Amino acid sequence: LFMGTPGWLTPKGPDSDSIMETTGIKSDIWQRSARSTTTTIIGSAISQMDAYGLDEKGRYYSPVLNIMDENAQKLGYVKTNDGRKAWSYGKKENADGTVTYLCNSPAITSAELRRIAKEAGVHCYCDSDKGVVYANNSMIAFHTATAGTYTLRAKEPVKWKMVYPTMEDSFSKSEQSHAFTALRADTYIFVIEP
């Protein structure tokens, strides 16, 4: 996953060809500004990825990358300050079986990062973007941003035992996921056993 304009600035100055050398995706640089909101088109779903901290005037960034590669799937675009549509987010399946993503926008949502990770076969312990997960082979910790019910998923069925903030008995049977109710800005630690 490449963000921004990777490879564009070289020791010899700006170079659009260097983006292709760096990412493998043919792109052009437009010396224009664009609002930092990307309209994504994933399958039939259309949504918005916004940069954090936008105010009512919005934010702009420059320069704008436009993906021109015929072999790349265009996943999202931005509108430039002069009204043009620039395909600033895309992916390309490479000859060696790997996949490259290129996103010129200044922000990519956690939901989109999770989608990319799952596509690559990475295990995601929680689908919520309202907290942070820390995990290893014997423990899973979750720190909440907001109160609510959350579901954590282990890589395989395990017995769950909450050890912080309170002690809970392990379940009698192994389960791959565990739902629990959490308070705002609190940490929950589970020991997991095969």
Buried (B, 14 or more C-beta within 10 A) or exposed (E): BBEBBBBBEEEEEEBBEBBBEBBBBBBBBBEBBBBBBBBBBEEEEEEEBBBEEEEEEEBBBEBBBBBBBEEBBBBBBBBBEEEBEBBBBBBBEEEEEEEBBBBBBBBBBEEBBBBBEEEEEEEEBBEBEBBEBEBEEEBBBBBBBEEEEBEBBBEEEBBBBBEEEEEEEBEEEBEEEBEBEBEEEBBBBBBBEE
